[in-house]
């Protein structure tokens, strides 16, 4: 049975709002991959998608200067 923490890490990215500022809308509307961006309180965004989509979103964010944990 898969480890829940590992599965969760492969299907979501949690970032502080400042890190994603200006990219949240383009990420949510981007035609290259399908993810959903949720506001997580006042301090964070949660990006959720399939493992493949999360990997592509992570690469996209990295190309735009966002450090993805």
PDB file of N, H, CA, C and O in Angstrom:
ATOM      1  N   UNK A   1       0.843  -1.180   0.000  1.00  0.00           N
ATOM      2  CA  UNK A   1       0.000   0.000   0.000  1.00  0.00           C
ATOM      3  C   UNK A   1       0.886   1.240   0.000  1.00  0.00           C
ATOM      4  O   UNK A   1       1.862   1.290   0.748  1.00  0.00           O
ATOM      5  N   UNK A   2       0.569   2.252  -0.828  1.00  0.00           N
ATOM      6  H   UNK A   2      -0.224   2.212  -1.436  1.00  0.00           H
ATOM      7  CA  UNK A   2       1.413   3.437  -0.915  1.00  0.00           C
ATOM      8  C   UNK A   2       1.376   4.262   0.370  1.00  0.00           C
ATOM      9  O   UNK A   2       0.390   4.274   1.106  1.00  0.00           O
ATOM     10  N   UNK A   3       2.485   4.945   0.604  1.00  0.00           N
ATOM     11  H   UNK A   3       3.286   4.935   0.006  1.00  0.00           H
ATOM     12  CA  UNK A   3       2.600   5.837   1.751  1.00  0.00           C
ATOM     13  C   UNK A   3       1.757   7.089   1.492  1.00  0.00           C
ATOM     14  O   UNK A   3       1.976   7.762   0.485  1.00  0.00           O
ATOM     15  N   UNK A   4       0.798   7.425   2.368  1.00  0.00           N
ATOM     16  H   UNK A   4       0.620   6.878   3.186  1.00  0.00           H
ATOM     17  CA  UNK A   4      -0.080   8.582   2.154  1.00  0.00           C
ATOM     18  C   UNK A   4       0.674   9.907   1.996  1.00  0.00           C
ATOM     19  O   UNK A   4       0.283  10.748   1.187  1.00  0.00           O
ATOM     20  N   UNK A   5       1.739  10.094   2.755  1.00  0.00           N
ATOM     21  H   UNK A   5       2.057   9.411   3.412  1.00  0.00           H
ATOM     22  CA  UNK A   5       2.502  11.342   2.647  1.00  0.00           C
ATOM     23  C   UNK A   5       3.146  11.471   1.275  1.00  0.00           C
ATOM     24  O   UNK A   5       3.158  12.555   0.690  1.00  0.00           O
ATOM     25  N   UNK A   6       3.679  10.371   0.761  1.00  0.00           N
ATOM     26  H   UNK A   6       3.669   9.491   1.235  1.00  0.00           H
ATOM     27  CA  UNK A   6       4.308  10.404  -0.558  1.00  0.00           C
ATOM     28  C   UNK A   6       3.265  10.671  -1.649  1.00  0.00           C
ATOM     29  O   UNK A   6       3.508  11.446  -2.573  1.00  0.00           O
ATOM     30  N   UNK A   7       2.120  10.032  -1.533  1.00  0.00           N
ATOM     31  H   UNK A   7       1.922   9.402  -0.782  1.00  0.00           H
ATOM     32  CA  UNK A   7       1.045  10.258  -2.490  1.00  0.00           C
ATOM     33  C   UNK A   7       0.586  11.712  -2.455  1.00  0.00           C
ATOM     34  O   UNK A   7       0.382  12.324  -3.503  1.00  0.00           O
ATOM     35  N   UNK A   8       0.423  12.263  -1.266  1.00  0.00           N
ATOM     36  H   UNK A   8       0.588  11.765  -0.414  1.00  0.00           H
ATOM     37  CA  UNK A   8      -0.003  13.655  -1.119  1.00  0.00           C
ATOM     38  C   UNK A   8       1.026  14.599  -1.739  1.00  0.00           C
ATOM     39  O   UNK A   8       0.658  15.564  -2.409  1.00  0.00           O
ATOM     40  N   UNK A   9       2.313  14.326  -1.519  1.00  0.00           N
ATOM     41  H   UNK A   9       2.612  13.542  -0.975  1.00  0.00           H
ATOM     42  CA  UNK A   9       3.366  15.174  -2.082  1.00  0.00           C
ATOM     43  C   UNK A   9       3.376  15.135  -3.602  1.00  0.00           C
ATOM     44  O   UNK A   9       3.786  16.105  -4.240  1.00  0.00           O
ATOM     45  N   UNK A  10       2.933  14.035  -4.190  1.00  0.00           N
ATOM     46  H   UNK A  10       2.600  13.247  -3.671  1.00  0.00           H
ATOM     47  CA  UNK A  10       2.948  13.936  -5.647  1.00  0.00           C
ATOM     48  C   UNK A  10       1.684  14.507  -6.290  1.00  0.00           C
ATOM     49  O   UNK A  10       1.602  14.597  -7.515  1.00  0.00           O
ATOM     50  N   UNK A  11       0.699  14.893  -5.476  1.00  0.00           N
ATOM     51  H   UNK A  11       0.765  14.820  -4.481  1.00  0.00           H
ATOM     52  CA  UNK A  11      -0.548  15.418  -6.041  1.00  0.00           C
ATOM     53  C   UNK A  11      -0.852  16.844  -5.612  1.00  0.00           C
ATOM     54  O   UNK A  11      -1.916  17.371  -5.937  1.00  0.00           O
ATOM     55  N   UNK A  12       0.065  17.476  -4.887  1.00  0.00           N
ATOM     56  H   UNK A  12       0.929  17.047  -4.624  1.00  0.00           H
ATOM     57  CA  UNK A  12      -0.176  18.862  -4.491  1.00  0.00           C
ATOM     58  C   UNK A  12       1.129  19.601  -4.242  1.00  0.00           C
ATOM     59  O   UNK A  12       2.166  19.007  -3.947  1.00  0.00           O
ATOM     60  N   UNK A  13       1.040  20.915  -4.371  1.00  0.00           N
ATOM     61  H   UNK A  13       0.198  21.398  -4.611  1.00  0.00           H
ATOM     62  CA  UNK A  13       2.130  21.819  -4.029  1.00  0.00           C
ATOM     63  C   UNK A  13       1.517  22.882  -3.134  1.00  0.00           C
ATOM     64  O   UNK A  13       0.474  23.447  -3.463  1.00  0.00           O
ATOM     65  N   UNK A  14       2.153  23.157  -2.013  1.00  0.00           N
ATOM     66  H   UNK A  14       3.000  22.698  -1.746  1.00  0.00           H
ATOM     67  CA  UNK A  14       1.692  24.218  -1.130  1.00  0.00           C
ATOM     68  C   UNK A  14       2.774  25.293  -1.108  1.00  0.00           C
ATOM     69  O   UNK A  14       3.929  25.027  -0.776  1.00  0.00           O
ATOM     70  N   UNK A  15       2.376  26.512  -1.467  1.00  0.00           N
ATOM     71  H   UNK A  15       1.438  26.728  -1.737  1.00  0.00           H
ATOM     72  CA  UNK A  15       3.319  27.623  -1.522  1.00  0.00           C
ATOM     73  C   UNK A  15       2.767  28.826  -0.778  1.00  0.00           C
ATOM     74  O   UNK A  15       1.553  29.009  -0.681  1.00  0.00           O
ATOM     75  N   UNK A  16       3.668  29.642  -0.257  1.00  0.00           N
ATOM     76  H   UNK A  16       4.654  29.494  -0.336  1.00  0.00           H
ATOM     77  CA  UNK A  16       3.236  30.891   0.340  1.00  0.00           C
ATOM     78  C   UNK A  16       2.721  31.814  -0.759  1.00  0.00           C
ATOM     79  O   UNK A  16       3.171  31.759  -1.903  1.00  0.00           O
ATOM     80  N   UNK A  17       1.777  32.653  -0.389  1.00  0.00           N
ATOM     81  H   UNK A  17       1.411  32.698   0.541  1.00  0.00           H
ATOM     82  CA  UNK A  17       1.148  33.548  -1.366  1.00  0.00           C
ATOM     83  C   UNK A  17       2.170  34.399  -2.106  1.00  0.00           C
ATOM     84  O   UNK A  17       2.053  34.610  -3.313  1.00  0.00           O
ATOM     85  N   UNK A  18       3.167  34.885  -1.384  1.00  0.00           N
ATOM     86  H   UNK A  18       3.262  34.713  -0.403  1.00  0.00           H
ATOM     87  CA  UNK A  18       4.172  35.750  -2.014  1.00  0.00           C
ATOM     88  C   UNK A  18       4.928  35.033  -3.123  1.00  0.00           C
ATOM     89  O   UNK A  18       5.282  35.645  -4.130  1.00  0.00           O
ATOM     90  N   UNK A  19       5.176  33.742  -2.945  1.00  0.00           N
ATOM     91  H   UNK A  19       4.888  33.245  -2.126  1.00  0.00           H
ATOM     92  CA  UNK A  19       5.925  32.973  -3.937  1.00  0.00           C
ATOM     93  C   UNK A  19       5.150  32.838  -5.242  1.00  0.00           C
ATOM     94  O   UNK A  19       5.748  32.786  -6.317  1.00  0.00           O
ATOM     95  N   UNK A  20       3.841  32.781  -5.154  1.00  0.00           N
ATOM     96  H   UNK A  20       3.355  32.823  -4.281  1.00  0.00           H
ATOM     97  CA  UNK A  20       3.004  32.544  -6.328  1.00  0.00           C
ATOM     98  C   UNK A  20       2.384  33.823  -6.876  1.00  0.00           C
ATOM     99  O   UNK A  20       1.669  33.793  -7.878  1.00  0.00           O
ATOM    100  N   UNK A  21       2.656  34.938  -6.224  1.00  0.00           N
ATOM    101  H   UNK A  21       3.236  34.963  -5.410  1.00  0.00           H
ATOM    102  CA  UNK A  21       2.045  36.201  -6.608  1.00  0.00           C
ATOM    103  C   UNK A  21       2.256  36.504  -8.088  1.00  0.00           C
ATOM    104  O   UNK A  21       3.383  36.511  -8.583  1.00  0.00           O
ATOM    105  N   UNK A  22       1.159  36.752  -8.773  1.00  0.00           N
ATOM    106  H   UNK A  22       0.244  36.747  -8.371  1.00  0.00           H
ATOM    107  CA  UNK A  22       1.195  37.069 -10.187  1.00  0.00           C
ATOM    108  C   UNK A  22       1.116  35.847 -11.097  1.00  0.00           C
ATOM    109  O   UNK A  22       0.847  35.988 -12.289  1.00  0.00           O
ATOM    110  N   UNK A  23       1.343  34.663 -10.563  1.00  0.00           N
ATOM    111  H   UNK A  23       1.562  34.548  -9.593  1.00  0.00           H
ATOM    112  CA  UNK A  23       1.316  33.446 -11.373  1.00  0.00           C
ATOM    113  C   UNK A  23       0.096  32.583 -11.108  1.00  0.00           C
ATOM    114  O   UNK A  23      -0.205  31.684 -11.893  1.00  0.00           O
ATOM    115  N   UNK A  24      -0.618  32.844 -10.003  1.00  0.00           N
ATOM    116  H   UNK A  24      -0.373  33.574  -9.365  1.00  0.00           H
ATOM    117  CA  UNK A  24      -1.720  31.949  -9.636  1.00  0.00           C
ATOM    118  C   UNK A  24      -2.785  31.865 -10.720  1.00  0.00           C
ATOM    119  O   UNK A  24      -3.281  30.774 -10.999  1.00  0.00           O
ATOM    120  N   UNK A  25      -3.146  32.965 -11.326  1.00  0.00           N
ATOM    121  H   UNK A  25      -2.743  33.852 -11.099  1.00  0.00           H
ATOM    122  CA  UNK A  25      -4.179  32.944 -12.370  1.00  0.00           C
ATOM    123  C   UNK A  25      -3.672  32.275 -13.632  1.00  0.00           C
ATOM    124  O   UNK A  25      -4.392  31.486 -14.245  1.00  0.00           O
ATOM    125  N   UNK A  26      -2.432  32.579 -14.035  1.00  0.00           N
ATOM    126  H   UNK A  26      -1.848  33.220 -13.537  1.00  0.00           H
ATOM    127  CA  UNK A  26      -1.908  31.957 -15.249  1.00  0.00           C
ATOM    128  C   UNK A  26      -1.707  30.457 -15.053  1.00  0.00           C
ATOM    129  O   UNK A  26      -1.848  29.688 -16.003  1.00  0.00           O
ATOM    130  N   UNK A  27      -1.382  30.036 -13.842  1.00  0.00           N
ATOM    131  H   UNK A  27      -1.268  30.661 -13.070  1.00  0.00           H
ATOM    132  CA  UNK A  27      -1.227  28.613 -13.557  1.00  0.00           C
ATOM    133  C   UNK A  27      -2.570  27.904 -13.622  1.00  0.00           C
ATOM    134  O   UNK A  27      -2.678  26.816 -14.188  1.00  0.00           O
ATOM    135  N   UNK A  28      -3.585  28.517 -13.046  1.00  0.00           N
ATOM    136  H   UNK A  28      -3.498  29.401 -12.587  1.00  0.00           H
ATOM    137  CA  UNK A  28      -4.926  27.928 -13.030  1.00  0.00           C
ATOM    138  C   UNK A  28      -5.536  27.884 -14.438  1.00  0.00           C
ATOM    139  O   UNK A  28      -6.279  26.956 -14.757  1.00  0.00           O
ATOM    140  N   UNK A  29      -5.228  28.875 -15.277  1.00  0.00           N
ATOM    141  H   UNK A  29      -4.624  29.628 -15.017  1.00  0.00           H
ATOM    142  CA  UNK A  29      -5.802  28.966 -16.618  1.00  0.00           C
ATOM    143  C   UNK A  29      -4.896  28.384 -17.709  1.00  0.00           C
ATOM    144  O   UNK A  29      -5.287  28.333 -18.875  1.00  0.00           O
ATOM    145  N   UNK A  30      -3.723  27.957 -17.348  1.00  0.00           N
ATOM    146  H   UNK A  30      -3.404  27.998 -16.401  1.00  0.00           H
ATOM    147  CA  UNK A  30      -2.731  27.502 -18.323  1.00  0.00           C
ATOM    148  C   UNK A  30      -3.245  26.281 -19.076  1.00  0.00           C
ATOM    149  O   UNK A  30      -3.750  25.341 -18.461  1.00  0.00           O
ATOM    150  N   UNK A  31      -3.120  26.288 -20.409  1.00  0.00           N
ATOM    151  H   UNK A  31      -2.710  27.052 -20.908  1.00  0.00           H
ATOM    152  CA  UNK A  31      -3.607  25.189 -21.247  1.00  0.00           C
ATOM    153  C   UNK A  31      -2.660  23.991 -21.271  1.00  0.00           C
ATOM    154  O   UNK A  31      -3.027  22.915 -21.743  1.00  0.00           O
ATOM    155  N   UNK A  32      -1.451  24.178 -20.765  1.00  0.00           N
ATOM    156  H   UNK A  32      -1.153  25.052 -20.382  1.00  0.00           H
ATOM    157  CA  UNK A  32      -0.453  23.110 -20.832  1.00  0.00           C
ATOM    158  C   UNK A  32      -0.736  21.979 -19.854  1.00  0.00           C
ATOM    159  O   UNK A  32      -0.390  20.830 -20.129  1.00  0.00           O
ATOM    160  N   UNK A  33      -1.347  22.273 -18.740  1.00  0.00           N
ATOM    161  H   UNK A  33      -1.628  23.206 -18.517  1.00  0.00           H
ATOM    162  CA  UNK A  33      -1.644  21.264 -17.740  1.00  0.00           C
ATOM    163  C   UNK A  33      -2.920  21.634 -17.000  1.00  0.00           C
ATOM    164  O   UNK A  33      -3.390  22.769 -17.080  1.00  0.00           O
ATOM    165  N   UNK A  34      -3.480  20.660 -16.276  1.00  0.00           N
ATOM    166  H   UNK A  34      -3.099  19.738 -16.212  1.00  0.00           H
ATOM    167  CA  UNK A  34      -4.740  20.868 -15.580  1.00  0.00           C
ATOM    168  C   UNK A  34      -4.516  20.721 -14.080  1.00  0.00           C
ATOM    169  O   UNK A  34      -4.303  19.620 -13.573  1.00  0.00           O
ATOM    170  N   UNK A  35      -4.568  21.849 -13.385  1.00  0.00           N
ATOM    171  H   UNK A  35      -4.742  22.744 -13.798  1.00  0.00           H
ATOM    172  CA  UNK A  35      -4.463  21.859 -11.924  1.00  0.00           C
ATOM    173  C   UNK A  35      -5.511  22.819 -11.390  1.00  0.00           C
ATOM    174  O   UNK A  35      -6.068  23.632 -12.128  1.00  0.00           O
ATOM    175  N   UNK A  36      -5.766  22.710 -10.106  1.00  0.00           N
ATOM    176  H   UNK A  36      -5.313  22.050  -9.507  1.00  0.00           H
ATOM    177  CA  UNK A  36      -6.669  23.633  -9.435  1.00  0.00           C
ATOM    178  C   UNK A  36      -5.878  24.354  -8.364  1.00  0.00           C
ATOM    179  O   UNK A  36      -5.136  23.730  -7.606  1.00  0.00           O
ATOM    180  N   UNK A  37      -6.035  25.674  -8.300  1.00  0.00           N
ATOM    181  H   UNK A  37      -6.638  26.181  -8.917  1.00  0.00           H
ATOM    182  CA  UNK A  37      -5.342  26.489  -7.304  1.00  0.00           C
ATOM    183  C   UNK A  37      -6.366  26.944  -6.273  1.00  0.00           C
ATOM    184  O   UNK A  37      -7.335  27.629  -6.600  1.00  0.00           O
ATOM    185  N   UNK A  38      -6.135  26.554  -5.031  1.00  0.00           N
ATOM    186  H   UNK A  38      -5.348  25.997  -4.766  1.00  0.00           H
ATOM    187  CA  UNK A  38      -7.012  26.945  -3.931  1.00  0.00           C
ATOM    188  C   UNK A  38      -6.285  27.918  -3.023  1.00  0.00           C
ATOM    189  O   UNK A  38      -5.089  27.774  -2.772  1.00  0.00           O
ATOM    190  N   UNK A  39      -7.015  28.912  -2.531  1.00  0.00           N
ATOM    191  H   UNK A  39      -7.987  29.029  -2.734  1.00  0.00           H
ATOM    192  CA  UNK A  39      -6.463  29.776  -1.495  1.00  0.00           C
ATOM    193  C   UNK A  39      -6.537  29.020  -0.185  1.00  0.00           C
ATOM    194  O   UNK A  39      -7.603  28.541   0.201  1.00  0.00           O
ATOM    195  N   UNK A  40      -5.435  28.913   0.487  1.00  0.00           N
ATOM    196  H   UNK A  40      -4.569  29.303   0.174  1.00  0.00           H
ATOM    197  CA  UNK A  40      -5.333  28.187   1.752  1.00  0.00           C
ATOM    198  C   UNK A  40      -5.122  29.231   2.851  1.00  0.00           C
ATOM    199  O   UNK A  40      -3.987  29.533   3.221  1.00  0.00           O
ATOM    200  N   UNK A  41      -6.208  29.768   3.360  1.00  0.00           N
ATOM    201  H   UNK A  41      -7.130  29.522   3.059  1.00  0.00           H
ATOM    202  CA  UNK A  41      -6.107  30.827   4.355  1.00  0.00           C
ATOM    203  C   UNK A  41      -5.566  32.096   3.727  1.00  0.00           C
ATOM    204  O   UNK A  41      -5.706  32.315   2.524  1.00  0.00           O
ATOM    205  N   UNK A  42      -4.954  32.922   4.540  1.00  0.00           N
ATOM    206  H   UNK A  42      -4.840  32.744   5.518  1.00  0.00           H
ATOM    207  CA  UNK A  42      -4.412  34.191   4.033  1.00  0.00           C
ATOM    208  C   UNK A  42      -2.959  34.084   3.606  1.00  0.00           C
ATOM    209  O   UNK A  42      -2.426  35.004   2.984  1.00  0.00           O
ATOM    210  N   UNK A  43      -2.313  32.974   3.932  1.00  0.00           N
ATOM    211  H   UNK A  43      -2.745  32.227   4.437  1.00  0.00           H
ATOM    212  CA  UNK A  43      -0.874  32.904   3.734  1.00  0.00           C
ATOM    213  C   UNK A  43      -0.412  31.937   2.649  1.00  0.00           C
ATOM    214  O   UNK A  43       0.735  32.025   2.213  1.00  0.00           O
ATOM    215  N   UNK A  44      -1.267  31.015   2.198  1.00  0.00           N
ATOM    216  H   UNK A  44      -2.199  30.944   2.552  1.00  0.00           H
ATOM    217  CA  UNK A  44      -0.802  29.962   1.291  1.00  0.00           C
ATOM    218  C   UNK A  44      -1.771  29.701   0.133  1.00  0.00           C
ATOM    219  O   UNK A  44      -2.960  30.013   0.192  1.00  0.00           O
ATOM    220  N   UNK A  45      -1.203  29.117  -0.911  1.00  0.00           N
ATOM    221  H   UNK A  45      -0.236  28.863  -0.958  1.00  0.00           H
ATOM    222  CA  UNK A  45      -1.981  28.542  -2.006  1.00  0.00           C
ATOM    223  C   UNK A  45      -1.701  27.048  -2.035  1.00  0.00           C
ATOM    224  O   UNK A  45      -0.582  26.622  -1.751  1.00  0.00           O
ATOM    225  N   UNK A  46      -2.702  26.255  -2.373  1.00  0.00           N
ATOM    226  H   UNK A  46      -3.611  26.602  -2.603  1.00  0.00           H
ATOM    227  CA  UNK A  46      -2.551  24.820  -2.548  1.00  0.00           C
ATOM    228  C   UNK A  46      -2.888  24.520  -4.009  1.00  0.00           C
ATOM    229  O   UNK A  46      -3.984  24.830  -4.476  1.00  0.00           O
ATOM    230  N   UNK A  47      -1.954  23.925  -4.712  1.00  0.00           N
ATOM    231  H   UNK A  47      -1.064  23.673  -4.333  1.00  0.00           H
ATOM    232  CA  UNK A  47      -2.123  23.551  -6.113  1.00  0.00           C
ATOM    233  C   UNK A  47      -2.324  22.039  -6.138  1.00  0.00           C
ATOM    234  O   UNK A  47      -1.476  21.288  -5.656  1.00  0.00           O
ATOM    235  N   UNK A  48      -3.445  21.596  -6.698  1.00  0.00           N
ATOM    236  H   UNK A  48      -4.134  22.206  -7.089  1.00  0.00           H
ATOM    237  CA  UNK A  48      -3.796  20.181  -6.671  1.00  0.00           C
ATOM    238  C   UNK A  48      -3.986  19.662  -8.096  1.00  0.00           C
ATOM    239  O   UNK A  48      -4.582  20.335  -8.937  1.00  0.00           O
ATOM    240  N   UNK A  49      -3.478  18.473  -8.354  1.00  0.00           N
ATOM    241  H   UNK A  49      -2.993  17.926  -7.671  1.00  0.00           H
ATOM    242  CA  UNK A  49      -3.641  17.840  -9.649  1.00  0.00           C
ATOM    243  C   UNK A  49      -3.085  16.436  -9.618  1.00  0.00           C
ATOM    244  O   UNK A  49      -2.633  15.964  -8.575  1.00  0.00           O
ATOM    245  N   UNK A  50      -3.115  15.770 -10.748  1.00  0.00           N
ATOM    246  H   UNK A  50      -3.482  16.154 -11.595  1.00  0.00           H
ATOM    247  CA  UNK A  50      -2.550  14.419 -10.839  1.00  0.00           C
ATOM    248  C   UNK A  50      -1.029  14.524 -10.696  1.00  0.00           C
ATOM    249  O   UNK A  50      -0.467  15.605 -10.870  1.00  0.00           O
ATOM    250  N   UNK A  51      -0.360  13.409 -10.381  1.00  0.00           N
ATOM    251  H   UNK A  51      -0.817  12.531 -10.239  1.00  0.00           H
ATOM    252  CA  UNK A  51       1.099  13.460 -10.258  1.00  0.00           C
ATOM    253  C   UNK A  51       1.796  14.016 -11.499  1.00  0.00           C
ATOM    254  O   UNK A  51       2.769  14.760 -11.380  1.00  0.00           O
ATOM    255  N   UNK A  52       1.315  13.665 -12.667  1.00  0.00           N
ATOM    256  H   UNK A  52       0.524  13.060 -12.764  1.00  0.00           H
ATOM    257  CA  UNK A  52       1.922  14.172 -13.901  1.00  0.00           C
ATOM    258  C   UNK A  52       1.703  15.677 -14.023  1.00  0.00           C
ATOM    259  O   UNK A  52       2.627  16.409 -14.376  1.00  0.00           O
ATOM    260  N   UNK A  53       0.508  16.137 -13.740  1.00  0.00           N
ATOM    261  H   UNK A  53      -0.243  15.542 -13.453  1.00  0.00           H
ATOM    262  CA  UNK A  53       0.195  17.567 -13.826  1.00  0.00           C
ATOM    263  C   UNK A  53       0.986  18.360 -12.783  1.00  0.00           C
ATOM    264  O   UNK A  53       1.457  19.460 -13.069  1.00  0.00           O
ATOM    265  N   UNK A  54       1.133  17.807 -11.577  1.00  0.00           N
ATOM    266  H   UNK A  54       0.750  16.913 -11.344  1.00  0.00           H
ATOM    267  CA  UNK A  54       1.893  18.491 -10.530  1.00  0.00           C
ATOM    268  C   UNK A  54       3.359  18.605 -10.931  1.00  0.00           C
ATOM    269  O   UNK A  54       3.988  19.633 -10.682  1.00  0.00           O
ATOM    270  N   UNK A  55       3.902  17.578 -11.540  1.00  0.00           N
ATOM    271  H   UNK A  55       3.391  16.743 -11.742  1.00  0.00           H
ATOM    272  CA  UNK A  55       5.289  17.630 -12.005  1.00  0.00           C
ATOM    273  C   UNK A  55       5.461  18.729 -13.045  1.00  0.00           C
ATOM    274  O   UNK A  55       6.416  19.503 -12.980  1.00  0.00           O
ATOM    275  N   UNK A  56       4.541  18.801 -14.002  1.00  0.00           N
ATOM    276  H   UNK A  56       3.765  18.173 -14.054  1.00  0.00           H
ATOM    277  CA  UNK A  56       4.618  19.835 -15.040  1.00  0.00           C
ATOM    278  C   UNK A  56       4.416  21.229 -14.444  1.00  0.00           C
ATOM    279  O   UNK A  56       5.099  22.173 -14.841  1.00  0.00           O
ATOM    280  N   UNK A  57       3.495  21.367 -13.507  1.00  0.00           N
ATOM    281  H   UNK A  57       2.940  20.600 -13.184  1.00  0.00           H
ATOM    282  CA  UNK A  57       3.275  22.656 -12.849  1.00  0.00           C
ATOM    283  C   UNK A  57       4.510  23.075 -12.064  1.00  0.00           C
ATOM    284  O   UNK A  57       4.877  24.250 -12.051  1.00  0.00           O
ATOM    285  N   UNK A  58       5.144  22.117 -11.416  1.00  0.00           N
ATOM    286  H   UNK A  58       4.846  21.163 -11.427  1.00  0.00           H
ATOM    287  CA  UNK A  58       6.368  22.393 -10.667  1.00  0.00           C
ATOM    288  C   UNK A  58       7.471  22.893 -11.593  1.00  0.00           C
ATOM    289  O   UNK A  58       8.175  23.849 -11.267  1.00  0.00           O
ATOM    290  N   UNK A  59       7.619  22.255 -12.734  1.00  0.00           N
ATOM    291  H   UNK A  59       7.047  21.479 -13.000  1.00  0.00           H
ATOM    292  CA  UNK A  59       8.617  22.688 -13.719  1.00  0.00           C
ATOM    293  C   UNK A  59       8.291  24.087 -14.242  1.00  0.00           C
ATOM    294  O   UNK A  59       9.190  24.913 -14.404  1.00  0.00           O
ATOM    295  N   UNK A  60       7.024  24.353 -14.505  1.00  0.00           N
ATOM    296  H   UNK A  60       6.295  23.682 -14.374  1.00  0.00           H
ATOM    297  CA  UNK A  60       6.576  25.671 -14.963  1.00  0.00           C
ATOM    298  C   UNK A  60       6.920  26.740 -13.912  1.00  0.00           C
ATOM    299  O   UNK A  60       7.454  27.798 -14.244  1.00  0.00           O
ATOM    300  N   UNK A  61       6.612  26.450 -12.658  1.00  0.00           N
ATOM    301  H   UNK A  61       6.179  25.590 -12.388  1.00  0.00           H
ATOM    302  CA  UNK A  61       6.895  27.412 -11.591  1.00  0.00           C
ATOM    303  C   UNK A  61       8.392  27.648 -11.446  1.00  0.00           C
ATOM    304  O   UNK A  61       8.827  28.782 -11.248  1.00  0.00           O
ATOM    305  N   UNK A  62       9.180  26.582 -11.545  1.00  0.00           N
ATOM    306  H   UNK A  62       8.826  25.660 -11.706  1.00  0.00           H
ATOM    307  CA  UNK A  62      10.616  26.706 -11.446  1.00  0.00           C
ATOM    308  C   UNK A  62      11.173  27.594 -12.563  1.00  0.00           C
ATOM    309  O   UNK A  62      12.054  28.422 -12.331  1.00  0.00           O
ATOM    310  N   UNK A  63      10.648  27.411 -13.771  1.00  0.00           N
ATOM    311  H   UNK A  63       9.933  26.739 -13.960  1.00  0.00           H
ATOM    312  CA  UNK A  63      11.085  28.251 -14.905  1.00  0.00           C
ATOM    313  C   UNK A  63      10.756  29.721 -14.685  1.00  0.00           C
ATOM    314  O   UNK A  63      11.405  30.601 -15.250  1.00  0.00           O
ATOM    315  N   UNK A  64       9.743  29.981 -13.858  1.00  0.00           N
ATOM    316  H   UNK A  64       9.216  29.266 -13.399  1.00  0.00           H
ATOM    317  CA  UNK A  64       9.333  31.357 -13.569  1.00  0.00           C
ATOM    318  C   UNK A  64       9.904  31.864 -12.239  1.00  0.00           C
ATOM    319  O   UNK A  64       9.427  32.856 -11.687  1.00  0.00           O
ATOM    320  N   UNK A  65      10.922  31.176 -11.740  1.00  0.00           N
ATOM    321  H   UNK A  65      11.309  30.371 -12.189  1.00  0.00           H
ATOM    322  CA  UNK A  65      11.654  31.657 -10.570  1.00  0.00           C
ATOM    323  C   UNK A  65      11.056  31.315  -9.215  1.00  0.00           C
ATOM    324  O   UNK A  65      11.447  31.902  -8.206  1.00  0.00           O
ATOM    325  N   UNK A  66      10.118  30.380  -9.173  1.00  0.00           N
ATOM    326  H   UNK A  66       9.800  29.904  -9.993  1.00  0.00           H
ATOM    327  CA  UNK A  66       9.498  29.990  -7.907  1.00  0.00           C
ATOM    328  C   UNK A  66      10.204  28.743  -7.391  1.00  0.00           C
ATOM    329  O   UNK A  66      10.311  27.746  -8.105  1.00  0.00           O
ATOM    330  N   UNK A  67      10.687  28.796  -6.152  1.00  0.00           N
ATOM    331  H   UNK A  67      10.600  29.606  -5.571  1.00  0.00           H
ATOM    332  CA  UNK A  67      11.310  27.630  -5.521  1.00  0.00           C
ATOM    333  C   UNK A  67      10.203  26.712  -5.029  1.00  0.00           C
ATOM    334  O   UNK A  67       9.420  27.086  -4.156  1.00  0.00           O
ATOM    335  N   UNK A  68      10.137  25.514  -5.590  1.00  0.00           N
ATOM    336  H   UNK A  68      10.773  25.210  -6.300  1.00  0.00           H
ATOM    337  CA  UNK A  68       9.107  24.549  -5.223  1.00  0.00           C
ATOM    338  C   UNK A  68       9.720  23.535  -4.266  1.00  0.00           C
ATOM    339  O   UNK A  68      10.722  22.896  -4.587  1.00  0.00           O
ATOM    340  N   UNK A  69       9.110  23.387  -3.081  1.00  0.00           N
ATOM    341  H   UNK A  69       8.296  23.906  -2.820  1.00  0.00           H
ATOM    342  CA  UNK A  69       9.674  22.442  -2.097  1.00  0.00           C
ATOM    343  C   UNK A  69       9.534  21.000  -2.534  1.00  0.00           C
ATOM    344  O   UNK A  69       9.957  20.094  -1.817  1.00  0.00           O
TER     345      UNK A  69
END
